[in-house]
Amino acid sequence: MSSRLNPIAVFDSGLGGLTVVRQLMRRLPGERIIYFGDTARVPYGIKSAETVTRFAEEDIEFLQGFAPKLIIAACNTASAAALPRLDGKCAVPLCGVVKPGAKAAVRKTRNGRIGVIGTEATVESGSYRRCIADLNSDIKIVARACPLLVPLVEEGRTSGDPIVRAVLKEYLRPLKEAGVDTVVLGCTHYPLLKPGIRKVMGSGVQIVDSARETAQEAADILVDSGRVAPARAGLRHRFFASDHPERFARLGRRFLGRELGQVRLVQPELLNGCLALRVAKKA
């Protein structure tokens, strides 16, 4: 059993998972966090399930070297494609972002119509559809792939940008026409566009932020196992990226809401094995 003081490890294909880290810091302020963004191989959302699973296995292997008490796949694509295949194969609990978001959506809907927006891979995987149907098979689900939203967010465009407003109106039209009363943000980039999504959908529609729900799920797991870290000063979070760490640190401020500090490089060709961890620990 890992110590309460062991870190929480988080991985994503890039920057989006920092919205999960942001919520973890709010919900679990005593936790030390190790984050890996696989920026050299982003996006996961257009790759096959087999490739995403292999990448996720390598990401998890790297993070397990830091002796985490919990690993979070802060990536909807990895949660959908890889976690079902990796369940039970990890030495510590694994948590994804799909199930927490699905559970919250089922809890919040009043008319039984839920919209899901995400990457092409997440939507095509049917992961949210299956999770929601397992909880309530009577719910109608309208899913929409939104491939332009991630690059728009990473370009620094916000909900007030006219291009973003036009794209959101186009993507969200089927959800509005279907009369959904709840929308799941099925990509960890999307919380940065929440004001624009809320404006398009209207104030009567519930917005489910999977990043926030995942942080709550992580808190529940740690509470149930008695491994919540006490509040402590001088926490040192660590951030790693597989390409262009300077850019990751610069753009990451928008996602995390604070400075990341130094982001260390982990070359992707070293991920298959323990060499990357040895390099990271010496840095």
C-alpha positions in Angstrom: 0.0 0.0 0.0 1.5 3.4 -1.0 1.9 6.1 1.5 -0.4 9.1 1.8 2.5 11.3 0.8 3.1 9.5 -2.5 2.2 11.6 -5.5 -0.7 11.5 -7.9 0.5 10.9 -11.5 -1.4 12.4 -14.4 -0.8 11.9 -18.2 -2.3 13.3 -21.3 -1.3 13.6 -25.0 -0.5 17.2 -24.4 -1.8 20.3 -22.5 -5.4 19.5 -22.0 -4.8 17.3 -18.9 -3.6 20.4 -17.1 -7.3 21.3 -16.6 -7.6 18.1 -14.6 -4.5 19.1 -12.6 -6.0 22.5 -11.9 -9.1 20.9 -10.4 -7.0 18.4 -8.4 -5.1 21.3 -6.9 -8.3 22.9 -5.8 -10.0 19.7 -4.5 -6.8 18.1 -3.0 -4.5 20.9 -2.0 -2.2 18.6 -0.1 -1.3 16.3 -3.0 2.0 16.4 -4.9 1.4 15.9 -8.7 3.6 14.4 -11.4 2.4 15.3 -14.9 3.5 14.0 -18.3 2.3 15.5 -21.5 3.2 13.4 -24.6 3.5 16.4 -26.8 5.8 14.7 -29.3 3.0 12.2 -30.2 0.0 14.5 -29.9 -2.8 14.2 -30.9 -3.9 10.8 -29.7 -7.4 11.6 -31.0 -6.6 10.6 -34.6 -4.7 7.5 -33.9 -5.9 3.8 -33.7 -6.9 2.2 -30.5 -3.9 -0.1 -30.6 -1.5 2.9 -31.0 -3.2 4.8 -28.2 -3.0 1.8 -25.9 0.7 1.4 -26.6 1.4 5.1 -25.9 -0.7 4.9 -22.7 1.2 1.8 -21.5 4.5 3.7 -22.0 3.2 6.8 -20.3 2.0 4.7 -17.3 5.3 2.8 -17.2 7.2 6.1 -17.0 5.0 7.5 -14.3 5.0 4.3 -12.1 8.7 5.0 -11.6 7.7 7.9 -9.3 5.8 5.5 -7.0 2.4 7.2 -7.4 -0.6 6.2 -5.3 -3.0 6.9 -8.2 -2.6 7.4 -12.0 -5.1 9.5 -13.9 -5.5 9.3 -17.7 -6.4 12.9 -18.2 -7.1 12.3 -21.8 -10.5 11.3 -23.2 -9.0 9.3 -26.0 -6.7 7.3 -23.8 -9.5 6.8 -21.2 -11.8 5.5 -24.0 -9.3 3.4 -26.0 -6.7 2.2 -23.5 -8.0 2.0 -20.0 -10.5 -0.8 -20.6 -7.5 -2.8 -21.9 -5.2 -1.9 -19.1 -7.6 -2.4 -16.2 -6.0 -4.6 -13.6 -2.6 -4.5 -15.2 -1.3 -1.5 -13.2 0.1 -1.7 -9.7 -1.9 1.3 -8.5 -5.5 2.4 -9.2 -6.2 3.9 -12.7 -8.7 6.6 -13.2 -9.9 8.1 -16.5 -12.1 11.0 -17.4 -14.9 9.3 -19.3 -16.7 7.5 -16.4 -16.8 10.5 -14.0 -18.2 12.7 -16.8 -20.8 10.1 -17.8 -22.0 9.7 -14.2 -22.3 13.4 -13.6 -24.3 13.8 -16.8 -26.8 11.1 -15.9 -27.1 12.7 -12.5 -27.8 16.1 -13.9 -30.1 15.5 -16.8 -33.8 16.2 -16.3 -35.3 15.4 -19.7 -33.1 12.4 -20.5 -31.3 14.0 -23.4 -27.5 14.4 -23.1 -25.1 15.9 -25.6 -21.4 14.8 -25.8 -18.7 16.8 -27.6 -15.2 15.5 -28.1 -12.4 14.5 -30.5 -13.2 12.3 -33.4 -11.6 9.3 -31.7 -13.5 9.8 -28.5 -16.8 10.2 -30.2 -16.2 7.3 -32.6 -15.2 5.0 -29.7 -18.7 5.3 -28.3 -17.2 5.3 -24.8 -19.6 8.0 -23.4 -22.5 6.3 -25.1 -21.7 3.0 -23.5 -21.1 4.4 -20.0 -24.2 6.5 -20.0 -26.3 3.6 -21.4 -24.9 1.3 -18.6 -26.2 3.8 -16.0 -29.5 4.5 -17.7 -30.4 2.9 -21.0 -33.4 5.2 -21.5 -31.3 8.3 -22.0 -31.0 9.7 -25.5 -27.4 10.7 -26.5 -26.3 13.1 -29.2 -22.6 13.0 -29.8 -20.7 15.5 -32.0 -17.0 15.4 -32.9 -15.4 18.9 -32.8 -11.9 18.6 -34.4 -11.3 22.3 -34.7 -11.7 23.2 -31.0 -8.4 21.8 -29.8 -6.2 23.7 -32.2 -8.2 26.9 -31.6 -7.6 26.6 -27.9 -3.9 25.9 -28.3 -3.7 29.0 -30.6 -4.8 31.0 -27.6 -8.3 31.8 -29.0 -11.0 32.3 -26.4 -14.8 32.2 -26.3 -15.0 35.9 -27.3 -13.2 35.2 -30.6 -15.6 35.5 -33.6 -14.0 32.4 -35.2 -14.6 30.4 -32.0 -18.2 31.6 -31.7 -18.9 30.6 -35.3 -17.3 27.1 -34.9 -19.2 26.5 -31.6 -22.5 27.5 -33.2 -21.9 25.0 -36.1 -20.8 22.1 -33.8 -23.5 22.6 -31.2 -26.4 23.0 -33.6 -27.3 19.3 -33.6 -27.4 19.3 -29.8 -29.6 22.3 -29.6 -32.0 20.8 -32.3 -32.2 17.6 -30.2 -33.2 19.6 -27.1 -30.4 18.2 -24.8 -30.5 19.7 -21.3 -26.9 18.5 -20.4 -23.7 18.7 -22.4 -20.5 16.7 -21.5 -17.2 18.4 -22.3 -15.6 15.2 -23.6 -12.2 16.8 -24.1 -10.0 18.4 -21.4 -9.3 21.4 -23.7 -13.0 22.3 -23.7 -13.3 23.8 -20.2 -11.4 26.8 -21.6 -14.3 27.4 -23.9 -17.0 26.8 -21.3 -18.3 30.4 -21.4 -18.8 30.2 -25.2 -20.4 26.8 -25.0 -22.8 28.0 -22.3 -23.7 31.1 -24.3 -24.6 29.0 -27.4 -26.5 26.3 -25.5 -28.3 28.7 -23.2 -28.4 29.1 -19.4 -30.9 26.3 -18.9 -28.4 23.6 -20.2 -26.1 21.9 -17.6 -22.4 21.8 -18.6 -20.5 18.8 -17.3 -16.8 19.6 -16.9 -15.0 16.2 -17.0 -11.9 17.7 -15.5 -13.8 18.7 -12.4 -15.7 15.4 -12.1 -12.4 13.5 -12.5 -10.8 15.4 -9.6 -13.8 14.5 -7.5 -13.5 10.9 -8.5 -9.8 10.9 -7.6 -10.7 12.5 -4.2 -13.3 9.8 -3.6 -10.8 7.0 -4.4 -8.2 8.4 -2.0 -10.8 9.1 0.8 -12.1 5.5 0.5 -8.6 4.1 0.8 -7.5 6.5 3.5 -4.7 8.0 1.4 -5.5 11.6 1.2 -2.4 13.7 1.9 -2.6 16.3 4.7 -2.2 19.9 3.8 1.4 20.8 3.7 3.6 23.8 2.7 6.2 23.8 -0.1 4.7 21.2 -2.4 6.8 20.6 -5.4 4.8 19.5 -8.5 6.8 18.2 -11.4 6.0 18.5 -15.1 7.4 16.6 -18.1 6.8 16.8 -21.8 8.1 14.7 -24.7 8.7 17.7 -27.0 9.2 21.4 -26.8 9.0 21.9 -23.0 9.4 25.6 -23.2 6.2 25.9 -25.4 4.5 23.5 -23.0 5.3 25.8 -20.0 4.3 28.9 -21.9 0.9 27.6 -23.1 0.3 25.6 -20.0 -0.3 28.7 -17.9 -3.7 29.2 -19.6 -4.7 25.6 -18.7 -3.4 25.5 -15.2 -4.2 29.1 -14.2 -0.7 29.5 -12.8 3.0 29.2 -13.7 4.2 25.7 -14.1 7.9 26.4 -13.4 10.4 24.2 -15.2 9.1 21.6 -17.6 11.6 18.8 -18.2 12.0 17.0 -21.5 11.5 13.2 -21.8 12.4 12.1 -25.3 9.7 9.8 -26.7 12.2 7.2 -28.0 13.2 6.6 -24.4 9.7 5.9 -23.2 9.6 2.3 -24.1 11.6 1.1 -21.0 13.0 2.7 -17.9 15.7 4.9 -19.4 13.4 7.9 -19.6 12.7 7.7 -15.8 16.4 7.5 -15.0 17.0 10.6 -17.1 14.1 12.4 -15.6 15.2 11.6 -12.0 18.7 12.9 -12.6 17.4 16.2 -14.1 
